[in-house]
Amino acid sequence: MPSLKDVKMKIVGVGKTKQITKAMNMVASAKLRGAQARIEAFRPYAAKYHDVLAELSTKVEGNAHPLLSEHEEKKTCGVILITSDRGLCGSFNGNIIATALKLAKQKESEGMTVKFSCVGRKGRDAVRQAGYEIVSAFADRMGSIDFSLASTVAQELIRGYETLDFDEVWLIYGEFVSMAQQPPKSLCLLPLKTPEADEQAAPAETGPHCEYIYEPKEEQLLAELLPRYVNVQVYRGLLDTSASEHAARMAAMDNATRNCNELINSLTLLYNKTRQASITSELIDIVGGAEALNG
């Protein structure tokens, strides 16, 4: 049985760990409020941007813009992987990385070479360890997200798609659904999927269909809007991942704090048992000595 001093030192150590996890939970909660407000305000804009652009793409031919045309021979796939810079957020980063590696293996089975553009230290390290080529990496940037970061990441892959260096571009990030759900999501950015392609993959939805009148011509609008569309979707991925990271860390630290409480209770019970055993042993020695004197 451990000594009283050892058990007491363990209780003190777990108590200090509990203070750290509780403080990290409060910090994540405070950061989550701002990140959640940003993604909830930006998500409708990004969704509507996609709907309008998908509708606009049906008005023109497939070769009206280089970002709309699907390459006949697919050799290289570019993947934008967005994770967090720090850990201590449960399986959040692991799920996103697993989704990215699964997509990479699928594209490799189709005969394509996969190259990554990583935002976040965790994703960069995992891709590097897996042996894939990293075109660009942005570490220690998730704490201060702005639109210029999304534009920098997107423009490199847009140029690659236009120069035929990439034949597909995918975006993988953590989608913020709720405090309890942050599933990984994969989105094909380029080539842009038209509503006809979506209807072939899924049953058509019933309801009114919006018709838009465009001014100036559709081709001129596409030349301006398509690059911005990629920027918008990447920025949405950054905001989603940021909010998901704080929610996942908040849940992880809450679980850690709860585990610390349970461990302190079990150690306190062990401490009391050890102290009681020590007192009982001393009483036995006293009684035994007294009986020996009387004898």
N, C-alpha and C positions, 0 to 999 in steps of 0.2 A: 504493500500500500504506500502511495507517495506521502511525503512529509507534509505537514501543515504549511510550511513556508513555500514549497513548490506549488501547492494548490492555490494558495493565496496569490502568488505571482502570476499564475495562469488567469485567475479571475481579474486581476488588475490589467493584464495584457488584453484580454478580450473586451474589457470595459473601454480601453482606449481605442481599440478597433471599432467598437460600436459608435464612439463619438465621431470617428472619421467617416464611417458609412452614413451616419445620420446627417452630418454636414454635407456630404456629397449629394445625398438625396435632396436636401434643401436647395443646393446650388442648381442641380439639374431641374428641379421644379421651377425655379425662378427663370432659368434660361428657356424652359419649355414654353412658358407663356408667350414670350416674344416670337419664338420660332413657329409656334402653332398659329399665332395670329397672322404671320407673314404668309405661310403656305395656304391658309384658308382664304386669305384675300387674293392670292395670286392664282389659285387653282381654277376658278371659273374663267378667268381670262385665258389661261393656257388651253383649257378645254374648248372654249369658243374659237380660239385661234385655229386649233386643229380642225374643227368642224367647217369653218369658213374656207380654210385652205384646201381641205379635202373636196369640198363642193366646187371650189374654183378649178381644181385640177381636172374635174370631169368635163369642163368646158373647152379644154384645149387638147391637143394631141400629146402623146407620151413623150415626144422628142421636143416639145416646146421649151423645155428648160433642162439643163444637164442633171439637175437633182431629181427630176421626175423620171428620166429614162432608166430603164432597168438594163444592166449590162448583160450581154448575151453570154459571155464566158466569165464565170465567177471564180476568181482565184484568191482574193484576199478579203477578209472580214475585219472591220475595225470595231472595237468594243470600248465604250466609255463606261468605266467602272467607278462608281461613287460609293465610298465607305467613310467611316470616321477616322480621325487621326489617333484617337485614344481608345483604349479598351474599357474594361469594367462596365460593359453594357450587355452582359449575357451572351446569347447566341446571335445577336443582331448582325454583327459583321460576318460571322461564320456562314449564316444563311445566304447573305448577298454574294459572298465569295463562292460558295458552293453552286449557286445559280449561274454565276459567270463561268466557272470552270466546266459546268455541264453544257452550257451553250458552246463553249470553245471546243469541247470534244465532239459535239454534234456537227459543228462546222468542219472540223478536221475529218470526220468520217465522210463528209461530202466532198472532200478533196480541196478544201480551202485552207489558206494560212491565216492564223488569227493573230492580230496585233492589238495591244491594249493601250488606252490612254487612261491613266489612273488619277483620281482625285481622292486623297485620303491616304494616310500612311499604311493603314492595315491592308487595304487592297493592293497597294504597290508592293508591299513585302510578300504577300501571298502569291501574287502573279510572278514576281521574280523567283520565288522558291519553286513554283510550278514549271519554270523554264520557258515561259512565253516572252515574246519580244514586247518591250514597253516603248511606245513611240514618244510619249510625254508623261510626266508625273508631276503632281502638284501636292506636296505634303505641307502640313501645318497651315492649311488655308480654310478649313471647315469652320474655324472659329470666327472668321470675318468674311462671310459670303457676300459677294456683290455681283452685279450683272456682267462686269468686265471679265470676271473669272470664267463665267459660262461662255461668253463670247470668245475668249481665248481658246478654250477647250474645243468649242464647236468649229471655229474657223479652220483649224488645222485639219480636221477630218473632212470638212466641206471641200477644201482645196484638194485633199487626197481623192475624194470621190469624183471631182471634176476632172482631175488628171489621170483617172483610172488606176490610181494607186490602191483605192479601196473599191470593192464592188458591193459591199453592204456595210451599214453602220448601225450598231445597236447601242442602246442605252440601258444600263442595269443599275438600279438604285433601290433604296428602301422606301416603300410607300407608307406614309403616315395615314392610317385608317382610323385608329383610336388610341387611347392610352394603353390598351391591351394588345393591339394588333399593329405590327409593322412588317408586313410580308415583303419579300423581295419582288421586284417587278422588272420585267424585261420589255423593252419597247424598240421596235424597228424604226429608226429615224429615216434612213435612206435605203432604198428609194421610198418615197412617200406612198403609203397605201391609200388607194382610192376607195370610195364607198362601194364600188362594184366588187372589188377584191374582198372587202369585209363581208359583203352579203354572201359571197360564195363560201366563206369560211364559217359563217354563222347565219341562223335564220333571220329573215328580215323582220324588223320591228314595225308594228302597226302604229299609225299616228300620222299627223300632218307632216308634210315635207316642205322645208323652207326653200324658197327660190330667191336668189339674189340678183340684183342688177349692178353691174360693175362699170366703173368709170375711173380711169381710162380702160384700155383693152386688157383682156385677161393675161396676155403674154407679158405686158409691161408690169402688171401687178405681181405676177409670179416671180419675175426677176428681182423684185424688191422684197417680197414677203417670204419666199422660200428660205433664204439664209437666216432671216429673223426667226422663222419658225423653229429652226434647229436650235438657235440660241435660247428661245423661250422654253423649249422642252428640256434642254440641259439645265437651265436655271430652275425650272420646276423640280427636276431631279435633285439638285443641290438643296433646295428648301425642304423637300420631302425628307431627304436623308438626315438633314440637320434636326428637324423636329422628331423624327423617328429615333435618332440617337439619344436625344435627351429623355424621351419617354422610356426607351429601353434601359437607360442607365438609372433612371428614377425607380423603375420596377426592380432592377437588379440590386440596387442599394437598399431598397425597402426589404427585399428578401434577406439580404445580408444582415441588416439590423435585427430582423426577426430571429435569424439563426443565432446571432450573438446573444440575444435575450435567452433563448433556449439553452445555449451553452453555459451562460452564467448561472442559470438555475440548476443545471446538472452539476456544475462545479461547486456551487454553494452547498448542494446536498452532499457531494463527496467530501467537502471540507467539514461539514457538520458530523458526518459519519467518522471521518478520520479523527476529529477532535474527541468524539465520544469514545472511540476505541482507545485513544491515548489516555483519557481520564479513567476508563475502566481498567486498563493495564496498570496504571498507578495505584488505583484502589486495591487491586489484587495483590500488588507488591506490599502495600501497607498492611492489609489484613493478614497476608502470609507472614510478614515479619512479626506482627503482634501475636499470632498464634504460636510462632516459634519461640518467642520470649515466654509466653505463658506455659508452653510445654516444658 
